Amino acid sequence: MDVLKRIPARILLVLLLLQAVAYYAVASRSETIPAIAPLAGFPRISGGWVMAQDFPMDPQVESVLKADDTVNRLYTNPASTVGADLFIAFFKTQRYGQAPHSPKNCLPGAGWQANEDRALAVPVAGRATPIVVNEYVIARGDEESVVLYWYQSHNRVIARELQAKFWLVADAIRYHRSDTALVRIIVPVVNGARRQAEDTAVAFAQAVYPDIVRQLPH
């Protein structure tokens, strides 16, 4: 089923209105573009996790995504029997229509079916309260994976797409900025052990979060 058909008309209308307001707020004045080091320099060792493979972006996917920079890596940890895939897409501006593609749209397009979708609180170092991220359990044939994802904007963690649009408008008006990043973590479920995959995904998010904060603009 098309993802848009599952979105109530009222929420979809709000999303479109927020997008229009954000475009006006950014387009009608000069925009501040933050500096960011290339994502290729993201740490290869993070909290006990070590990069095992660096996946180049498919040119076709890259042309659709329209991100200004990306990183897509597999990390492993001796304490874990499964690896964790980390994907970060950074957008320095959303002024010209560039915006993160929600995994809820992209993954079903790749043949994955959603089995579970919920908000998940994850305690992380450096914050007094847990960050709230999306947990998305997906399946394709006999394969199953746990996905955690969120939007990172100015040291702010945003789970839901509607909230991301709201903060886009607020930041465009207050700071003349529309930069953002999508952070996505995928851990495969092995032998039906979904709880183990969830725990691994959370542990990996906790390990890499401080490096993500250091890497992306505040």
Secondary structure, 3 states (H helix, E strand, C coil): CCHHHHCCHHHHHHHHHHHHHHHHHHHCCCCCCCCCCCHHHCCCEECCEEEEEECCCCHHHHHHHCCCEEEEEEEECCCCCCCEEEEEEEECCCCCCCCCCCHHHHHHHCCCEEEEEEEEEECCCCCCCCEEEEEEEEEECCEEEEEEEEEEECCEEECCHHHHHHHHHHHHHHHCCCCEEEEEEEEECCCCCHHHHHHHHHHHHHHHHHHHHHHCCC
